[in-house]
């Protein structure tokens, strides 16, 4: 915490986020362009890279090209089926979610408590704010594996042979 001297000799505590806000306000008067980044400088999902996994295959233990192709095809199909299933599940949940508990044409609809727990971020934010700790620290989630089919260019020499 930093103590600021206000008009009338009054002292006020300022958190780091408050100081950042004050600094941004001053910069907006002196040099407004410094508050913005150009679109080229902002990272896009396509330009961001994620490191390879820990413990990748060694050169001698790489699977055969056919095994990689089969695994990629299988993963791609499974991911597509999962997306379709999620869409169908969401559409069905729109209808079923508003029904009162009961039996409908042989289907039981009920709500049961879940055993999973998750952090109440609103409560954590209020605790951080009450104690002047700034923003809640966050971390990136694990990278997603994305598999897409690409066209492989055929070399002219291979076609002529």
PyMOL commands that set and color helices and strands:
alter all, ss='L'
color gray80, all
select helices_A, chain A and resi 16-30+32-35+59-61+65-96+121-130+156-160
alter helices_A, ss='H'
color red, helices_A
select strands_A, chain A and resi 2-5+11-14+102-104+107-109
alter strands_A, ss='S'
color yellow, strands_A
deselect
rebuild
show_as cartoon
